[in-house]
Amino acid sequence: MQRIANLLVVHEGQVLLLKKPRRDWYVAPGGKMETGESIYEAAIREFTEETGVQPLGTHLKGIYTMMIQEKEQIVDEWMLFTFLATGLIGKPFEETREGLLEWHPVESLAFLPMAEGDRTNLQFAASQIGMQYGTFHYSPEFQLIKESIQMSTEEGIQHNG
């Protein structure tokens, strides 16, 4: 199963997004994990390769199962690990072979063109506490068929000592 890690930076009310040329859809920078790599290492490496900057305050915000289905048949499946960072070291590229890098207000995640599953997980990462988990079913044309979402938060943590 393919494993993908992406990373959304939220800084001063803005998010750094990558506009992919194929569909003109926005995504958080990221990509495929390499053999032996942790999800954290993959998120940092892919983000840095695609943006030219180092993220700060990076932490996991969501774990998702993504499925492509034709009729009732699953034809592709992968895991997506979404990370959030709260700052950057350096100035991001404006354009890479992956597409255009653009800053947008956090609120624009509600309406910018993107896969609906990405909208769900990026809005959560940018504005909610805790972790989100989910499963997204898409058609081969990336139309959302259905989603199932769960969330958790750490509450009432007690330290002995």
PyMOL commands that place a pseudoatom at each C-alpha (Angstrom):
pseudoatom trace, name=CA, resn=MET, resi=1, chain=A, elem=C, hetatm=0, pos=[0.000, 0.000, 0.000]
pseudoatom trace, name=CA, resn=GLN, resi=2, chain=A, elem=C, hetatm=0, pos=[1.322, 3.429, -0.936]
pseudoatom trace, name=CA, resn=ARG, resi=3, chain=A, elem=C, hetatm=0, pos=[2.012, 5.823, 1.956]
pseudoatom trace, name=CA, resn=ILE, resi=4, chain=A, elem=C, hetatm=0, pos=[1.837, 9.589, 1.423]
pseudoatom trace, name=CA, resn=ALA, resi=5, chain=A, elem=C, hetatm=0, pos=[2.845, 12.336, 3.891]
pseudoatom trace, name=CA, resn=ASN, resi=6, chain=A, elem=C, hetatm=0, pos=[1.862, 15.967, 3.417]
pseudoatom trace, name=CA, resn=LEU, resi=7, chain=A, elem=C, hetatm=0, pos=[2.483, 19.063, 5.516]
pseudoatom trace, name=CA, resn=LEU, resi=8, chain=A, elem=C, hetatm=0, pos=[0.418, 22.220, 5.875]
pseudoatom trace, name=CA, resn=VAL, resi=9, chain=A, elem=C, hetatm=0, pos=[2.078, 25.357, 7.240]
pseudoatom trace, name=CA, resn=VAL, resi=10, chain=A, elem=C, hetatm=0, pos=[-0.196, 27.841, 8.996]
pseudoatom trace, name=CA, resn=HIS, resi=11, chain=A, elem=C, hetatm=0, pos=[1.615, 31.105, 9.678]
pseudoatom trace, name=CA, resn=GLU, resi=12, chain=A, elem=C, hetatm=0, pos=[0.030, 34.469, 10.568]
pseudoatom trace, name=CA, resn=GLY, resi=13, chain=A, elem=C, hetatm=0, pos=[-3.408, 33.372, 9.343]
pseudoatom trace, name=CA, resn=GLN, resi=14, chain=A, elem=C, hetatm=0, pos=[-2.082, 32.092, 6.010]
pseudoatom trace, name=CA, resn=VAL, resi=15, chain=A, elem=C, hetatm=0, pos=[-1.486, 28.603, 4.602]
pseudoatom trace, name=CA, resn=LEU, resi=16, chain=A, elem=C, hetatm=0, pos=[1.176, 27.642, 2.072]
pseudoatom trace, name=CA, resn=LEU, resi=17, chain=A, elem=C, hetatm=0, pos=[-0.398, 25.569, -0.707]
pseudoatom trace, name=CA, resn=LEU, resi=18, chain=A, elem=C, hetatm=0, pos=[0.869, 23.972, -3.889]
pseudoatom trace, name=CA, resn=LYS, resi=19, chain=A, elem=C, hetatm=0, pos=[-1.261, 24.518, -7.006]
pseudoatom trace, name=CA, resn=LYS, resi=20, chain=A, elem=C, hetatm=0, pos=[-0.888, 21.396, -9.143]
pseudoatom trace, name=CA, resn=PRO, resi=21, chain=A, elem=C, hetatm=0, pos=[-0.990, 22.067, -12.901]
pseudoatom trace, name=CA, resn=ARG, resi=22, chain=A, elem=C, hetatm=0, pos=[-2.881, 18.903, -13.900]
pseudoatom trace, name=CA, resn=ARG, resi=23, chain=A, elem=C, hetatm=0, pos=[-6.255, 19.892, -12.396]
pseudoatom trace, name=CA, resn=ASP, resi=24, chain=A, elem=C, hetatm=0, pos=[-5.403, 23.376, -11.041]
pseudoatom trace, name=CA, resn=TRP, resi=25, chain=A, elem=C, hetatm=0, pos=[-6.219, 21.924, -7.620]
pseudoatom trace, name=CA, resn=TYR, resi=26, chain=A, elem=C, hetatm=0, pos=[-4.517, 22.982, -4.399]
pseudoatom trace, name=CA, resn=VAL, resi=27, chain=A, elem=C, hetatm=0, pos=[-2.751, 20.529, -2.106]
pseudoatom trace, name=CA, resn=ALA, resi=28, chain=A, elem=C, hetatm=0, pos=[-0.463, 20.664, 0.905]
pseudoatom trace, name=CA, resn=PRO, resi=29, chain=A, elem=C, hetatm=0, pos=[3.134, 19.962, -0.182]
pseudoatom trace, name=CA, resn=GLY, resi=30, chain=A, elem=C, hetatm=0, pos=[4.012, 16.304, 0.262]
pseudoatom trace, name=CA, resn=GLY, resi=31, chain=A, elem=C, hetatm=0, pos=[4.598, 13.010, -1.439]
pseudoatom trace, name=CA, resn=LYS, resi=32, chain=A, elem=C, hetatm=0, pos=[5.455, 9.342, -1.227]
pseudoatom trace, name=CA, resn=MET, resi=33, chain=A, elem=C, hetatm=0, pos=[7.337, 7.893, 1.704]
pseudoatom trace, name=CA, resn=GLU, resi=34, chain=A, elem=C, hetatm=0, pos=[10.623, 6.157, 0.974]
pseudoatom trace, name=CA, resn=THR, resi=35, chain=A, elem=C, hetatm=0, pos=[11.522, 2.696, 2.266]
pseudoatom trace, name=CA, resn=GLY, resi=36, chain=A, elem=C, hetatm=0, pos=[12.583, 2.795, 5.917]
pseudoatom trace, name=CA, resn=GLU, resi=37, chain=A, elem=C, hetatm=0, pos=[11.462, 6.393, 6.404]
pseudoatom trace, name=CA, resn=SER, resi=38, chain=A, elem=C, hetatm=0, pos=[9.171, 7.439, 9.265]
pseudoatom trace, name=CA, resn=ILE, resi=39, chain=A, elem=C, hetatm=0, pos=[6.027, 9.381, 8.404]
pseudoatom trace, name=CA, resn=TYR, resi=40, chain=A, elem=C, hetatm=0, pos=[7.554, 12.423, 10.155]
pseudoatom trace, name=CA, resn=GLU, resi=41, chain=A, elem=C, hetatm=0, pos=[10.792, 12.173, 8.148]
pseudoatom trace, name=CA, resn=ALA, resi=42, chain=A, elem=C, hetatm=0, pos=[8.818, 11.795, 4.913]
pseudoatom trace, name=CA, resn=ALA, resi=43, chain=A, elem=C, hetatm=0, pos=[6.655, 14.851, 5.637]
pseudoatom trace, name=CA, resn=ILE, resi=44, chain=A, elem=C, hetatm=0, pos=[9.693, 17.052, 6.413]
pseudoatom trace, name=CA, resn=ARG, resi=45, chain=A, elem=C, hetatm=0, pos=[11.721, 15.757, 3.425]
pseudoatom trace, name=CA, resn=GLU, resi=46, chain=A, elem=C, hetatm=0, pos=[8.893, 16.083, 0.898]
pseudoatom trace, name=CA, resn=PHE, resi=47, chain=A, elem=C, hetatm=0, pos=[7.895, 19.535, 2.185]
pseudoatom trace, name=CA, resn=THR, resi=48, chain=A, elem=C, hetatm=0, pos=[11.491, 20.793, 2.062]
pseudoatom trace, name=CA, resn=GLU, resi=49, chain=A, elem=C, hetatm=0, pos=[12.063, 19.363, -1.439]
pseudoatom trace, name=CA, resn=GLU, resi=50, chain=A, elem=C, hetatm=0, pos=[8.881, 20.991, -2.761]
pseudoatom trace, name=CA, resn=THR, resi=51, chain=A, elem=C, hetatm=0, pos=[9.159, 24.366, -1.013]
pseudoatom trace, name=CA, resn=GLY, resi=52, chain=A, elem=C, hetatm=0, pos=[12.871, 25.013, -0.379]
pseudoatom trace, name=CA, resn=VAL, resi=53, chain=A, elem=C, hetatm=0, pos=[12.196, 25.836, 3.298]
pseudoatom trace, name=CA, resn=GLN, resi=54, chain=A, elem=C, hetatm=0, pos=[12.290, 24.021, 6.672]
pseudoatom trace, name=CA, resn=PRO, resi=55, chain=A, elem=C, hetatm=0, pos=[9.023, 23.724, 8.626]
pseudoatom trace, name=CA, resn=LEU, resi=56, chain=A, elem=C, hetatm=0, pos=[8.925, 24.573, 12.349]
pseudoatom trace, name=CA, resn=GLY, resi=57, chain=A, elem=C, hetatm=0, pos=[6.655, 23.117, 15.034]
pseudoatom trace, name=CA, resn=THR, resi=58, chain=A, elem=C, hetatm=0, pos=[5.729, 20.099, 12.905]
pseudoatom trace, name=CA, resn=HIS, resi=59, chain=A, elem=C, hetatm=0, pos=[3.225, 17.625, 14.334]
pseudoatom trace, name=CA, resn=LEU, resi=60, chain=A, elem=C, hetatm=0, pos=[0.799, 14.977, 13.079]
pseudoatom trace, name=CA, resn=LYS, resi=61, chain=A, elem=C, hetatm=0, pos=[-2.834, 16.079, 12.628]
pseudoatom trace, name=CA, resn=GLY, resi=62, chain=A, elem=C, hetatm=0, pos=[-4.495, 13.307, 10.636]
pseudoatom trace, name=CA, resn=ILE, resi=63, chain=A, elem=C, hetatm=0, pos=[-4.312, 9.744, 9.323]
pseudoatom trace, name=CA, resn=TYR, resi=64, chain=A, elem=C, hetatm=0, pos=[-6.508, 8.823, 6.367]
pseudoatom trace, name=CA, resn=THR, resi=65, chain=A, elem=C, hetatm=0, pos=[-7.312, 5.896, 4.110]
pseudoatom trace, name=CA, resn=MET, resi=66, chain=A, elem=C, hetatm=0, pos=[-7.922, 7.013, 0.535]
pseudoatom trace, name=CA, resn=MET, resi=67, chain=A, elem=C, hetatm=0, pos=[-9.686, 4.710, -1.916]
pseudoatom trace, name=CA, resn=ILE, resi=68, chain=A, elem=C, hetatm=0, pos=[-10.547, 4.902, -5.594]
pseudoatom trace, name=CA, resn=GLN, resi=69, chain=A, elem=C, hetatm=0, pos=[-13.520, 2.790, -6.559]
pseudoatom trace, name=CA, resn=GLU, resi=70, chain=A, elem=C, hetatm=0, pos=[-15.242, 1.934, -9.802]
pseudoatom trace, name=CA, resn=LYS, resi=71, chain=A, elem=C, hetatm=0, pos=[-18.818, 0.847, -9.095]
pseudoatom trace, name=CA, resn=GLU, resi=72, chain=A, elem=C, hetatm=0, pos=[-18.321, -1.250, -5.936]
pseudoatom trace, name=CA, resn=GLN, resi=73, chain=A, elem=C, hetatm=0, pos=[-14.763, -2.376, -6.779]
pseudoatom trace, name=CA, resn=ILE, resi=74, chain=A, elem=C, hetatm=0, pos=[-11.754, -0.803, -4.986]
pseudoatom trace, name=CA, resn=VAL, resi=75, chain=A, elem=C, hetatm=0, pos=[-9.118, -0.185, -7.692]
pseudoatom trace, name=CA, resn=ASP, resi=76, chain=A, elem=C, hetatm=0, pos=[-6.543, 1.787, -5.645]
pseudoatom trace, name=CA, resn=GLU, resi=77, chain=A, elem=C, hetatm=0, pos=[-5.899, 2.476, -1.963]
pseudoatom trace, name=CA, resn=TRP, resi=78, chain=A, elem=C, hetatm=0, pos=[-3.305, 4.480, -0.048]
pseudoatom trace, name=CA, resn=MET, resi=79, chain=A, elem=C, hetatm=0, pos=[-2.653, 5.988, 3.374]
pseudoatom trace, name=CA, resn=LEU, resi=80, chain=A, elem=C, hetatm=0, pos=[-2.254, 9.745, 3.862]
pseudoatom trace, name=CA, resn=PHE, resi=81, chain=A, elem=C, hetatm=0, pos=[-0.547, 11.241, 6.924]
pseudoatom trace, name=CA, resn=THR, resi=82, chain=A, elem=C, hetatm=0, pos=[-1.241, 14.977, 7.293]
pseudoatom trace, name=CA, resn=PHE, resi=83, chain=A, elem=C, hetatm=0, pos=[1.111, 17.130, 9.360]
pseudoatom trace, name=CA, resn=LEU, resi=84, chain=A, elem=C, hetatm=0, pos=[0.837, 20.754, 10.502]
pseudoatom trace, name=CA, resn=ALA, resi=85, chain=A, elem=C, hetatm=0, pos=[3.681, 23.219, 11.056]
pseudoatom trace, name=CA, resn=THR, resi=86, chain=A, elem=C, hetatm=0, pos=[3.439, 26.655, 12.640]
pseudoatom trace, name=CA, resn=GLY, resi=87, chain=A, elem=C, hetatm=0, pos=[6.394, 28.380, 11.003]
pseudoatom trace, name=CA, resn=LEU, resi=88, chain=A, elem=C, hetatm=0, pos=[9.174, 28.274, 8.424]
pseudoatom trace, name=CA, resn=ILE, resi=89, chain=A, elem=C, hetatm=0, pos=[12.891, 28.857, 8.140]
pseudoatom trace, name=CA, resn=GLY, resi=90, chain=A, elem=C, hetatm=0, pos=[13.635, 30.555, 4.825]
pseudoatom trace, name=CA, resn=LYS, resi=91, chain=A, elem=C, hetatm=0, pos=[11.632, 31.914, 1.903]
pseudoatom trace, name=CA, resn=PRO, resi=92, chain=A, elem=C, hetatm=0, pos=[9.606, 29.384, -0.138]
pseudoatom trace, name=CA, resn=PHE, resi=93, chain=A, elem=C, hetatm=0, pos=[10.100, 28.834, -3.854]
pseudoatom trace, name=CA, resn=GLU, resi=94, chain=A, elem=C, hetatm=0, pos=[7.481, 30.529, -6.031]
pseudoatom trace, name=CA, resn=GLU, resi=95, chain=A, elem=C, hetatm=0, pos=[7.355, 27.701, -8.550]
pseudoatom trace, name=CA, resn=THR, resi=96, chain=A, elem=C, hetatm=0, pos=[8.698, 24.141, -8.726]
pseudoatom trace, name=CA, resn=ARG, resi=97, chain=A, elem=C, hetatm=0, pos=[8.314, 21.198, -11.100]
pseudoatom trace, name=CA, resn=GLU, resi=98, chain=A, elem=C, hetatm=0, pos=[5.341, 20.213, -8.899]
pseudoatom trace, name=CA, resn=GLY, resi=99, chain=A, elem=C, hetatm=0, pos=[3.478, 23.509, -9.450]
pseudoatom trace, name=CA, resn=LEU, resi=100, chain=A, elem=C, hetatm=0, pos=[3.047, 26.999, -8.006]
pseudoatom trace, name=CA, resn=LEU, resi=101, chain=A, elem=C, hetatm=0, pos=[3.492, 27.726, -4.295]
pseudoatom trace, name=CA, resn=GLU, resi=102, chain=A, elem=C, hetatm=0, pos=[1.044, 30.313, -2.984]
pseudoatom trace, name=CA, resn=TRP, resi=103, chain=A, elem=C, hetatm=0, pos=[0.063, 31.754, 0.390]
pseudoatom trace, name=CA, resn=HIS, resi=104, chain=A, elem=C, hetatm=0, pos=[-3.702, 31.912, 1.015]
pseudoatom trace, name=CA, resn=PRO, resi=105, chain=A, elem=C, hetatm=0, pos=[-5.841, 32.929, 4.006]
pseudoatom trace, name=CA, resn=VAL, resi=106, chain=A, elem=C, hetatm=0, pos=[-6.782, 29.909, 6.156]
pseudoatom trace, name=CA, resn=GLU, resi=107, chain=A, elem=C, hetatm=0, pos=[-10.454, 30.638, 5.356]
pseudoatom trace, name=CA, resn=SER, resi=108, chain=A, elem=C, hetatm=0, pos=[-9.804, 29.986, 1.649]
pseudoatom trace, name=CA, resn=LEU, resi=109, chain=A, elem=C, hetatm=0, pos=[-9.450, 26.259, 2.392]
pseudoatom trace, name=CA, resn=ALA, resi=110, chain=A, elem=C, hetatm=0, pos=[-13.276, 26.270, 2.372]
pseudoatom trace, name=CA, resn=PHE, resi=111, chain=A, elem=C, hetatm=0, pos=[-13.545, 27.205, -1.312]
pseudoatom trace, name=CA, resn=LEU, resi=112, chain=A, elem=C, hetatm=0, pos=[-10.260, 26.807, -3.235]
pseudoatom trace, name=CA, resn=PRO, resi=113, chain=A, elem=C, hetatm=0, pos=[-10.407, 24.028, -5.848]
pseudoatom trace, name=CA, resn=MET, resi=114, chain=A, elem=C, hetatm=0, pos=[-9.142, 20.778, -4.298]
pseudoatom trace, name=CA, resn=ALA, resi=115, chain=A, elem=C, hetatm=0, pos=[-10.163, 17.200, -3.627]
pseudoatom trace, name=CA, resn=GLU, resi=116, chain=A, elem=C, hetatm=0, pos=[-12.988, 17.228, -1.069]
pseudoatom trace, name=CA, resn=GLY, resi=117, chain=A, elem=C, hetatm=0, pos=[-11.097, 14.838, 1.216]
pseudoatom trace, name=CA, resn=ASP, resi=118, chain=A, elem=C, hetatm=0, pos=[-8.163, 17.258, 1.202]
pseudoatom trace, name=CA, resn=ARG, resi=119, chain=A, elem=C, hetatm=0, pos=[-10.562, 20.091, 2.065]
pseudoatom trace, name=CA, resn=THR, resi=120, chain=A, elem=C, hetatm=0, pos=[-11.824, 18.090, 5.056]
pseudoatom trace, name=CA, resn=ASN, resi=121, chain=A, elem=C, hetatm=0, pos=[-8.386, 17.179, 6.391]
pseudoatom trace, name=CA, resn=LEU, resi=122, chain=A, elem=C, hetatm=0, pos=[-6.655, 20.523, 5.689]
pseudoatom trace, name=CA, resn=GLN, resi=123, chain=A, elem=C, hetatm=0, pos=[-9.449, 22.545, 7.304]
pseudoatom trace, name=CA, resn=PHE, resi=124, chain=A, elem=C, hetatm=0, pos=[-9.220, 20.307, 10.359]
pseudoatom trace, name=CA, resn=ALA, resi=125, chain=A, elem=C, hetatm=0, pos=[-5.413, 20.571, 10.496]
pseudoatom trace, name=CA, resn=ALA, resi=126, chain=A, elem=C, hetatm=0, pos=[-5.521, 24.367, 10.191]
pseudoatom trace, name=CA, resn=SER, resi=127, chain=A, elem=C, hetatm=0, pos=[-8.234, 25.108, 12.717]
pseudoatom trace, name=CA, resn=GLN, resi=128, chain=A, elem=C, hetatm=0, pos=[-9.054, 22.248, 15.116]
pseudoatom trace, name=CA, resn=ILE, resi=129, chain=A, elem=C, hetatm=0, pos=[-7.328, 20.712, 18.112]
pseudoatom trace, name=CA, resn=GLY, resi=130, chain=A, elem=C, hetatm=0, pos=[-6.592, 17.011, 18.341]
pseudoatom trace, name=CA, resn=MET, resi=131, chain=A, elem=C, hetatm=0, pos=[-6.263, 14.349, 15.665]
pseudoatom trace, name=CA, resn=GLN, resi=132, chain=A, elem=C, hetatm=0, pos=[-8.525, 13.394, 12.818]
pseudoatom trace, name=CA, resn=TYR, resi=133, chain=A, elem=C, hetatm=0, pos=[-8.884, 9.984, 11.174]
pseudoatom trace, name=CA, resn=GLY, resi=134, chain=A, elem=C, hetatm=0, pos=[-10.907, 9.121, 8.142]
pseudoatom trace, name=CA, resn=THR, resi=135, chain=A, elem=C, hetatm=0, pos=[-11.653, 7.100, 5.069]
pseudoatom trace, name=CA, resn=PHE, resi=136, chain=A, elem=C, hetatm=0, pos=[-12.442, 8.746, 1.742]
pseudoatom trace, name=CA, resn=HIS, resi=137, chain=A, elem=C, hetatm=0, pos=[-13.924, 6.923, -1.242]
pseudoatom trace, name=CA, resn=TYR, resi=138, chain=A, elem=C, hetatm=0, pos=[-13.449, 8.582, -4.644]
pseudoatom trace, name=CA, resn=SER, resi=139, chain=A, elem=C, hetatm=0, pos=[-14.424, 7.833, -8.216]
pseudoatom trace, name=CA, resn=PRO, resi=140, chain=A, elem=C, hetatm=0, pos=[-11.536, 7.498, -10.721]
pseudoatom trace, name=CA, resn=GLU, resi=141, chain=A, elem=C, hetatm=0, pos=[-12.172, 11.198, -11.583]
pseudoatom trace, name=CA, resn=PHE, resi=142, chain=A, elem=C, hetatm=0, pos=[-11.689, 12.121, -7.896]
pseudoatom trace, name=CA, resn=GLN, resi=143, chain=A, elem=C, hetatm=0, pos=[-15.334, 12.871, -7.183]
pseudoatom trace, name=CA, resn=LEU, resi=144, chain=A, elem=C, hetatm=0, pos=[-15.992, 12.157, -3.493]
pseudoatom trace, name=CA, resn=ILE, resi=145, chain=A, elem=C, hetatm=0, pos=[-18.388, 9.224, -3.118]
pseudoatom trace, name=CA, resn=LYS, resi=146, chain=A, elem=C, hetatm=0, pos=[-18.392, 8.992, 0.683]
pseudoatom trace, name=CA, resn=GLU, resi=147, chain=A, elem=C, hetatm=0, pos=[-16.316, 9.795, 3.732]
pseudoatom trace, name=CA, resn=SER, resi=148, chain=A, elem=C, hetatm=0, pos=[-16.131, 8.563, 7.294]
pseudoatom trace, name=CA, resn=ILE, resi=149, chain=A, elem=C, hetatm=0, pos=[-14.445, 10.853, 9.857]
pseudoatom trace, name=CA, resn=GLN, resi=150, chain=A, elem=C, hetatm=0, pos=[-13.408, 10.367, 13.485]
pseudoatom trace, name=CA, resn=MET, resi=151, chain=A, elem=C, hetatm=0, pos=[-11.587, 12.739, 15.854]
pseudoatom trace, name=CA, resn=SER, resi=152, chain=A, elem=C, hetatm=0, pos=[-9.753, 12.479, 19.148]
pseudoatom trace, name=CA, resn=THR, resi=153, chain=A, elem=C, hetatm=0, pos=[-8.208, 14.908, 21.621]
pseudoatom trace, name=CA, resn=GLU, resi=154, chain=A, elem=C, hetatm=0, pos=[-6.017, 14.498, 24.673]
pseudoatom trace, name=CA, resn=GLU, resi=155, chain=A, elem=C, hetatm=0, pos=[-7.984, 15.662, 27.674]
pseudoatom trace, name=CA, resn=GLY, resi=156, chain=A, elem=C, hetatm=0, pos=[-7.373, 15.346, 31.351]
pseudoatom trace, name=CA, resn=ILE, resi=157, chain=A, elem=C, hetatm=0, pos=[-3.765, 14.264, 31.058]
pseudoatom trace, name=CA, resn=GLN, resi=158, chain=A, elem=C, hetatm=0, pos=[-2.306, 13.772, 34.510]
pseudoatom trace, name=CA, resn=HIS, resi=159, chain=A, elem=C, hetatm=0, pos=[1.360, 13.556, 35.325]
pseudoatom trace, name=CA, resn=ASN, resi=160, chain=A, elem=C, hetatm=0, pos=[2.467, 11.484, 38.284]
pseudoatom trace, name=CA, resn=GLY, resi=161, chain=A, elem=C, hetatm=0, pos=[5.237, 12.880, 40.337]
for i in range(1, 161): cmd.bond("trace and resi %d" % i, "trace and resi %d" % (i + 1))
show_as sticks, trace
zoom trace
